[in-house]
């Protein structure tokens, strides 16, 4: 008979991501999963992979080691709210799917299973979800899940049903307590608010790592070059990815497949001194003159410097940009 009474322990280590490749296996075809060894499974969106999530992930890894098993995270794409909610508009995610994979890989998870979230998946009977998805796909040794976890058609499946079926199917069930789930939810909301309102320090503290995003370098109007500050104009490919509010920032940037982090400054906004019509994201990289159009640039946002201002002409603008560079270098 499974033991469902173990207390959920809290491990509050700070996240440390070096983005080096680890051994985590990523599975996108749920009909072709491997045979997991004593699978310790948890389920969630894990948007942000932040300090609150880390408590769950630490427990997952701890349990997998204690039971000579493998840690398995089950997540969903697209975000379930996009499928089950008819009212949600403009969802903003802290991580793209690729970023989430990168962050979880750095934490040493054994397996990440990405479930295509569809109407059909959302509307399967709750018992079928447990029997044919959780049990038959994973043959779990242990499932670690929140007390408020809901699943299946009309979200009728709950923790009590899982408890009953855990006894019948002979797997362990461990509960993530209410205070940790509330902390995860509050942290996610506060991180989004902090990013949107330029409070990068708060976002980084709650994330446990530097907030970052990536964009493709595209052609702009080349004005920065004439001002002595050529910029990489970024196109964000994932429209759901949250981006900081308008303003000027000190940043580090990293080209795809490169280890070196370059110092720079970033402007997000409408460039009111120039035209004020189109929102752009521009990054000026210090001591850098390569052509990088079409490449992916990862930007680590370090500090908000100032708001956008409309200056009386380009001379005044350049003078301010000079000062922005000085202030950025002090930060970096």
C-alpha positions, 0 to 999 in steps of 0.5 A, a space after each residue: 500500500 502506498 505511503 501518502 503521509 510523508 511531509 513535504 520538506 522545503 529546501 530554499 537554495 538559491 537558483 544558480 544557472 550556468 546554461 551549460 547542457 545537462 543530461 535532461 531528456 526532453 519528450 514531446 511525443 507522449 505516445 512514445 515515452 521511455 520506460 521510466 525507472 521509479 518515476 517521481 513525477 510532478 505536474 505544472 506549467 512552471 512559468 518562470 522556474 522561480 524560487 517558489 518552483 525550486 522548492 517543488 523541484 528540490 523535493 522532486 530531485 530529493 525523492 528521486 535520489 532516495 528511491 533510486 528513481 528518475 525525476 520527471 516534470 510534466 508540463 504543457 504547451 500551449 499554456 492551458 489557460 489559452 485552451 480552457 479559458 474563453 476570456 483570457 486575452 494577452 497572456 504574458 509568460 515569464 518564459 518561452 518554452 525554450 527558456 523553460 527547457 533551458 532553465 530546467 535542464 540547468 537544474 538537473 532534472 532527468 526528464 521533461 515531458 511536454 504535453 500538447 495541451 488540446 481541447 481533447 486532452 482537457 476534456 478527457 474524463 478525470 479517471 481516464 486522465 489518471 488511468 490512461 495518462 498518468 499511470 499508463 504513460 509514466 507508471 509512477 513510483 510517486 506523484 508530487 502534486 498540489 492539494 488544489 490540482 484540478 484535471 479532466 473534463 470540467 476540472 472535476 478531477 481533484 486531489 481526493 480522486 488521486 488519493 483514491 486511485 493511488 491506492 488502487 494503482 499502487 503509487 505514492 502521492 505526496 502533497 505540495 502544501 498550501 503555503 508553497 502553492 500560494 507562494 508560487 502564485 504570488 511570486 509569479 504575479 509579482 515577477 510579472 508586475 516587477 518586469 512590466 514596471 521596470 523593477 528588475 531587482 525585485 524580479 531577479 530576487 524572486 526568480 533567483 536568476 537574471 531575467 532574460 529574453 531573446 530576439 532576432 536581430 533585424 534591420 532598423 533605420 540605421 539612425 543609431 549608426 549615424 549618432 555613433 551608437 549602432 544598435 541591434 534591433 530585436 524582433 521578439 518571436 514569441 508574442 506571449 513573452 513578457 518584456 520590460 516596460 519602456 525605458 533605458 536599461 543596462 544589459 549584458 547580451 550574448 550571441 547564440 552559441 557564444 559564451 562571451 557576455 557583452 556589455 551594453 545598454 538597451 532602449 525599449 519604447 517609441 523613440 519620441 525624439 525621432 518619430 514616436 510612432 513605432 515601438 522598438 527594442 534596441 541594444 547598443 553593444 559596447 566595443 562591438 562592430 560585427 554584422 549580426 543580422 539574422 542572429 539570435 541575441 539573448 539579453 540579460 536585463 541588469 538595471 533600469 536607468 531612466 524613462 524615455 524622454 523627448 529631447 530638443 534635437 539629436 545633439 541633446 539626445 546624443 549627450 544623454 546617450 553618452 551619459 547612459 553609457 557611463 551609467 551602464 558601465 558603472 552598473 556592469 
